[in-house]
Amino acid sequence: MLLPTLLRRRKPDSHKGDYGHILILAGSKRFSGAGVLCAGAAMRAGAGLVTLALPESINNPVIRIKPREVMTLPLPETKEGTVSLSAYRPVMRFLEDINVLVIGPGLSQNRSTQQLIRKLVQRAAVKLILDADGLNALSGHLDLLAKKTRVKHGTIVTPHPGEMARLLGTSKPGVKKLRKKVAKTFASNYNSITVLKGHQTVVSDGAQRLYINRTGNPGMATAGSGDVLTGIIAAFLSQGLDSFEAAQYGVYVHGLAGDLAAGSKGQLSLIASDIIDYLPKALQRASRK
């Protein structure tokens, strides 16, 4: 699959602001690496600017492990070391300079954190990607997605079958059995571009467009792989692709990078950061006719 011209060619007089500023709301005391992986993937996939919003107590440890190019936004936290509901105002102020908001990687299911997520889903007027705990917060609250007005391109959701089953109150085997139907119906009912992850990931806009991915391998079934995918999709969205295209090409390139990494390191030894390491080669290959 050839990447769109928008991703393959840049104007000579362009600057970082032309390629978007992504805010990634992620991480907690126990899951500090999820946001780092997501942010690193977003930078490697071409985003102009990336800011990682995280609990203030893990800001300094994360600074030591994150890519140097990624900025941070320390936020008020709960006593458990997760982002607090009181972070709502600083996040909303920061969104004035943001064009893509990612919510979810490693945030936890803390009650205050999930209240924050739901409030942001309801009120943030930017392009939105929901992953992991960003989706878990919507269990029993899917009306927030159904009522949300589309912001130019719509909201992207990236559940794996287990998360989709929790959202719909059904079984994981039932979701896996009817993947295309489930993805299309969810996208239609809940005003979203749905990325139902797994073997041959399905991307649907709930109407005409449906994509089934053929790249990727079982070695990518490893912690953090989904965080990397979210970062890639966010980067493509921030650079101007519409939500379906960003998801479609993001899934393809993510799997291609995983295949290149597995070819070098083997499936058994593959870890999520390897996928990021092979993103440059994957993007180069997907940019050639």
Summary of the structure (lengths in Angstrom):
residues: 289
radius of gyration: 17.4
end to end distance: 8.6
largest distance: 52.9
contacts: 1082
relative contact order: 0.15
helix: 49%
strand: 14%
